[in-house]
Amino acid sequence: MDTVAAYRPKVDLSELDGRSEHEHEGKRLAPPDVLDNGGAPQQQPTVYLTETFYISSKKNTVFEVRLTDKGLCLKKQSNGSTKEQTIPLKDIIGCRCLRSKRRSRGSSSCTCASISSSGQLKVVEENSGEQDETDVSAYLYIYAYILKRNRRGGFRERTTITLRFRSFDRYEDNNREAQKWRAAIKHLIAGEPVQRLTYQPKETRKMLVILNPKSGSGKAREAFQQRVAPILAEAEIPYDLHITKKCNWAREFVRVRDVYLWRGILVVGGDGIFFEVLNGLFEREDWQTAIDELPIGIIPCGSGNGLAKTVSFLYEEPFETKPVLASALMVVKGRHSMLDVVRVETRSNIMFSFLSVGWGLISDIDIESERLRAIGGQRFTVWSVHRLISLRTYHGTVAYLPALVSQSNGGSLSAPGYANGGGGGIGTLKHSVSYNTTLNCRDCRGGQDGTGCGMGSCDACDTNFSDVLSLETGTNLDAFRPRIDSWYSATSRKSTYFSTVDSVYESDKASNDDDPTQTGGPNGAPFVQMYGPPSRLPALTAAIPDSWQCITGDFVMVHAAYQTHLSTDCYFAPQSRLNDGIIWLLIIRAGVSRSQLLSFLLGLSSGTHIPMQANEHIQMVPVTAFRIEPAGTTGHMTVDGENVECGPIQGEVFPSLAKVMVPK
Ligand SMILES: Nc1ncnc2c1ncn2[C@@H]1O[C@H](COP(=O)(O)OP(=O)(O)OP(=O)(O)O)[C@@H](O)[C@H]1O
């Protein structure tokens, strides 16, 4: 028989109760505000909650679990030895409380399961199914992606920590304890003060997800469904998913919709679809409000993925092995960075660019290798070799306004400030198809169709307990059977996730009302005006100002970049930062030898492409504005990797104009 009273937590949780005693491992602790005020010696972490948990299968093992401002500290005491590990707050993305449900035959509500004290299979889920009145425990699931460093940079491992609260003999009391922990964890990972007993998110709007099914090798839908949706669910970020139907669909969508219904825009695809969304926002009369209120995130499913790689590189997030996971974890943090945007003008167009403007070699490779799209990112390498053999040069004029780079901060500069235009109202479309991602139980992503849970003992799931760390309060006599010896060795699960993609996609296809391109200008043609900040440069047709540097001659390429990476493998502008106000202008003039070009191309992946010695043929210049005037119309010009007309083009940087989602 459980002697619950004997196993009541030995630690008073009164910092959240409003009571005064604070105890940890038999010692009195100062309340958090005293610790905050520097009263604690040696920078002790602030302890918000602490509790003792037992492992049913190991009689002599006890865990002291502490929630501090550093993270979740697990101190394992077993047979006289002590082992301690802290899961950093920055690695925790969410948590939720669940209650045990009895599993009935033929039930479609299978979610995640554990073995109870009586040895029966019990299913833990949030919303559906018959409640198991015999189990009064409350379960807290904590989802963490722990950073493991290795020689190649590192990777993140998924870990679920399950805390089972069972000190009290009523579920409501146990749940109250679990909810305290949940609230405290949620506040801490949101960077908010831990004050309340319950957690209400400040942001209740959904995320707008725009997915390009044609990006890269065409696997964006699967990537989102299998690797992004589960993470959004763990972080409890609801979303509306919209699948693009054709080129420019995303651009028009964000131009005409009431985008303020959403907390931000998450683009699933390549840099091209990010470009569409950014430019769609600048086509709104209220562009300034929209660009200010809506951070844009990217899940890299394209073939280049320059922006996603840049963000992960600058924030030192492991990217190479699992780029989709890395970026998904970045967007759930709810943080953003300001992003420089370059206003680009051609003879017939104005656009806003976040990545690069190119003319010549690299643009030729980018566009001409499109025919090899099926082989993914390899297409760039293959075509580089081809173009090196058949080298072309182009005649024209390149002019630029040099930037004043400050040495003290590694590259920021004093850039001109620009006045921004006004806001205003916008029209909305009538029809929207959207799905909420609310899950019955995050651990069973197949919960809706009964296909699996991922909690190891679920029949429908092929994962095992090595994925989780499960701890419980109260007695340690029961047969709750986690494999505790594999503490933090969690790996990605193979659970089948429920899909909203098909239904949304089908609904979109079925409804013309949902196609923003169906509305617009006369005769069905969309009438589009580009807003955004006005240019401060002379007109494209006007003479180049005397204060600019000007070169006329033959060029192999000219490429202006404002991200570190133009693609995953192209570390183009190592000194660049997201919001430094600098355009890095690379100029390669005719006369460069093939061996110099070869070492330039080979050095692109490591950022060693710019010769150490001054070179008359290859130079990289920090600028705030540039103009390229090709003499002819042959060759390719690109803006953010997309082909534009080959002709005069100029760009100017607007520092910190937009917002991009980042991990911290
Ligand atoms: N449903 C669609 N069908 C066809 N093309 C589309 C569709 N949706 C978007 N597009 C276009 O596909 C182009 C490429 O998309 P995206 O940038 O996502 O992938 P990518 O080109 O493979 O990646 P990257 O730009 O990183 O190289 C975009 O310019 C966009 O206009």
The ligand as a Tripos MOL2 file, in Angstrom:
@<TRIPOS>MOLECULE
LIG
   31    33     1     0     0
SMALL
NO_CHARGES

@<TRIPOS>ATOM
      1 N1          3.8060   25.6750  -55.9820 N.pl3     1 LIG1
      2 C1          4.8100   26.1330  -56.7390 C.ar      1 LIG1
      3 N2          5.0420   25.6190  -57.9640 N.ar      1 LIG1
      4 C2          6.0830   26.0430  -58.7070 C.ar      1 LIG1
      5 N3          6.9500   27.0080  -58.3170 N.ar      1 LIG1
      6 C3          6.7560   27.5570  -57.1190 C.ar      1 LIG1
      7 C4          5.6950   27.1500  -56.2720 C.ar      1 LIG1
      8 N4          5.7700   27.8540  -55.1340 N.ar      1 LIG1
      9 C5          6.8250   28.6820  -55.2630 C.ar      1 LIG1
     10 N5          7.4220   28.5090  -56.4470 N.ar      1 LIG1
     11 C6          8.6410   29.1790  -56.9410 C.3       1 LIG1
     12 O1          9.7450   28.3030  -56.7540 O.3       1 LIG1
     13 C7         10.9310   29.0910  -56.7110 C.3       1 LIG1
     14 C8         12.0190   28.3910  -55.9390 C.3       1 LIG1
     15 O2         11.5860   28.1750  -54.6660 O.3       1 LIG1
     16 P1         12.5170   28.0600  -53.3940 P.3       1 LIG1
     17 O3         13.3870   29.2130  -53.2440 O.co2     1 LIG1
     18 O4         11.5930   27.7050  -52.2880 O.co2     1 LIG1
     19 O5         13.4320   26.7750  -53.6850 O.3       1 LIG1
     20 P2         14.8730   26.6610  -54.3320 P.3       1 LIG1
     21 O6         15.0030   27.5580  -55.4920 O.co2     1 LIG1
     22 O7         15.0990   25.2170  -54.5600 O.co2     1 LIG1
     23 O8         15.8210   27.1010  -53.1620 O.3       1 LIG1
     24 P3         16.9190   28.2390  -53.1190 P.3       1 LIG1
     25 O9         16.2090   29.5040  -53.4720 O.co2     1 LIG1
     26 O10        17.4090   28.2270  -51.7000 O.co2     1 LIG1
     27 O11        17.9500   27.8350  -54.1220 O.co2     1 LIG1
     28 C9         10.5200   30.4020  -56.1100 C.3       1 LIG1
     29 O12        11.0160   31.4420  -56.8680 O.3       1 LIG1
     30 C10         8.9900   30.3960  -56.1610 C.3       1 LIG1
     31 O13         8.4880   31.5060  -56.8490 O.3       1 LIG1
@<TRIPOS>BOND
     1     1     2 1
     2     2     3 ar
     3     2     7 ar
     4     3     4 ar
     5     4     5 ar
     6     5     6 ar
     7     6     7 ar
     8     6    10 ar
     9     7     8 ar
    10     8     9 ar
    11     9    10 ar
    12    10    11 1
    13    11    12 1
    14    11    30 1
    15    12    13 1
    16    13    14 1
    17    13    28 1
    18    14    15 1
    19    15    16 1
    20    16    17 2
    21    16    18 1
    22    16    19 1
    23    19    20 1
    24    20    21 2
    25    20    22 1
    26    20    23 1
    27    23    24 1
    28    24    25 2
    29    24    26 1
    30    24    27 1
    31    28    29 1
    32    28    30 1
    33    30    31 1
@<TRIPOS>SUBSTRUCTURE
     1 LIG1         1 GROUP 0 **** ****
